[in-house]
Amino acid sequence: MTAAERQARFRAARAAGAPVNRTRRPAADRRTRARRWHDAVAELAELQAQYAAWLDALPNNQHDGATAEVLRAICDLDLGDLQAIDPPRGFGRD
């Protein structure tokens, strides 16, 4: 189908009063891999802080439960190693 045919079909549908459904593709993520890495690690650190706050807010009778155990495991993860990594930029830009 050519562009002219699509245009003619679009105009005919508009003239007939038919609803037109338009879909848009999501915008491309234009961040570099290194920026995406740093953003992902920052998101993990933020989530870890939120889980720590959740663990602190648990009532005393739930400190021995499964939820507290999982929250402690998340809080005990050392994200320092991930934060220290500076990914390569590639193609001779390192």
Protein Blocks (a to p, Z undefined) as FASTA:
>chain_A
ZZklmmmmmmmmmmnopacdddddddddfbdfklmmmmmmmmmmmmmmmmmmmmmmpcfk
lmmmmklmmmmmmmmpcfklmmmpccdebjhiZZ
